[in-house]
Structures are given as C-alpha cells and as structure tokens.
C-alpha cells in the first residue's frame, strides 16, 4: 500500500509539473515580425507610387530597385537594375524623395523587385 501511495504521488507531481510548464503568455512582437510588417507596408506604398506608368510598356519587365530612406523618411533611389533607360528614369522620377508613411530604418538599404506589366 505504501508503494502505491508513493507511485500515485509521483504521477500527481509529474502531471502537475507538465501542466504548469505548458502555459503560454502573450509576448511582444519580435523585431523580425515588426520589420516584416514595415517591409510589407513599404512595398504597398512603392507599388502605389509606381502605378499607372506614363508610357507604354511593350513587354512585361522585372527590375530590381535598391533604395534607402533618409532622416525625413524620404526614399532615395540608389540603383535600378534595368536595360531600358526609360524604365530606369521612370522609377527614379516616381520614387526619389517621395515621403513614406511607414517608418523605415534610416540608412538601411532595401532591395525591392518591381514588375511592370505589358500594356499592349
């Protein structure tokens, strides 16, 4: 009988420990999730700024845009990887020194793929 009580006590302690260790508490968003939210917001803003080009795009083109954000939260285009000069000038003209609503990290270089759909 003494062995049975000892075993019952051991099972009760192990179950109690396992149940108390399994609690979850709300956590603050991590820096990674916060930066992902900011990146998504910036991508939307850039897509809106580049919507409806003022020229005909003959074929669907993908370019990579590198930019940074200055202390006034304005976009500063560093590089546009494109063979077409008109696309490069269009992107630089539309994005350079446009103020963003989302709070980006000042001085960090961002790389965004941009896809221009054919209008023909």
Secondary structure, 3 states (H helix, E strand, C coil): CHHHHHHHHHHHHHHHHHHHHCCCCCCCCCHHHHHHHHHHHHHHHHHHHCCCCCCCCCCCEEEEEEEEECCCCEEEEEEEECCCHHHHHHHHHHHCCCECCCCCCCCCCEEEEEEECCCC
